[in-house]
Amino acid sequence: MGSIKIERVSRRFGKTVAVDDISLDVADGDFLVLLGPSGCGKSTLLRMMAGLLPTTEGRFVVDGTDMSHEHARHRDLAMVFQSYALYPHLSVRSNLAYPLRARKMAKPARNKRVAHVAELLEIGHLLERKPKELSGGQRQRVAVGRALVREPKAFLMDEPLSNLDAKLRTATRHELVDLHRRLNATFVYVTHDQVEAMTMATKIAVLNAGRLEQVGNPIEVYAKPASVFVAGFLGSPPMNLIDVQITTDAGRVRLSGDGIEAHVWDGETSPIDAVLGIRPEHLVIGVPAPVQLDVVVDTVERLGHENLLFCSFGRGRSSIILRTAADVAISAGKTLRVGAATEHLHLFDRASGRRIEWQPQRHASADDRVLATA
């Protein structure tokens, strides 16, 4: 299998910048998920990687070789499309064998490879059927199988599960994770579904408006979002985001805003217009905490395994969401005091959208700290 280096890649369509100066390292054996909303540039980046679209700037290096100007057939990267892209007049066996026939592989070796992949994907009983006789999940397995028979350096997948129903999507997701583990192959996978990203990826790259917002493993990206965009995009329900001002009051860092007033750290900082982020699961009812809010419950969604409380607070009736256990009996109209511990607070610079960290100052004692953009 192979590693892929994406070096300062951009793609413009006239005046529209679809991909803007992206650099990424995909290690051999990674399952990298390109995650972002529709129109963020993730599929464009994948198609450039595959050689289906030319780059405006930058290059792709596969296993140490610059492939930026090589034709798609010479890159040894297998693409799996959202639409399956199977030949409707050919059987499953012939669809699987087609890439090997194009390479003029001898028939005995070709048949052996097809049989091996069919067994791996548990589609051996479907080999004589045509695509129209298959379910959506079976067609997707055949599409993956057609990529597998080539034994490429990496697999590129463009939202391959989006045409499946919810139950089948979950099952196929597990199959792809298991396949990645067994093959120890390199996968680059495009999706807008954060559940797919969190459950499948060894590494997530979050894209927004053609730019790379953050790269990291799923836990890192969820627990320490690098920007307001990542904080609001990753998580279901998303992180609560509240406008605040950061100031210093008698040697303590103070957060203030509509309905919020809190002293959170000892130290000094210059005034900052910021956004405070708190995940719904980190807001606790009736427990003293550094940051507290008085909220009114507007709606309760009972999901069986948990409740989601949609609340409002402050004079501006700003919205906030809480996640509670299923046995917590709270009805709409109730007023609650909720709080969050310091370790669960996230701060972002309002102007740049970037994360702010509470960091030690250089040439100072360990207790002398300052807020700085990460």
Summary of the structure (lengths in Angstrom):
residues: 374
radius of gyration: 25.0
end to end distance: 34.4
largest distance: 81.3
contacts: 1161
relative contact order: 0.11
helix: 26%
strand: 38%
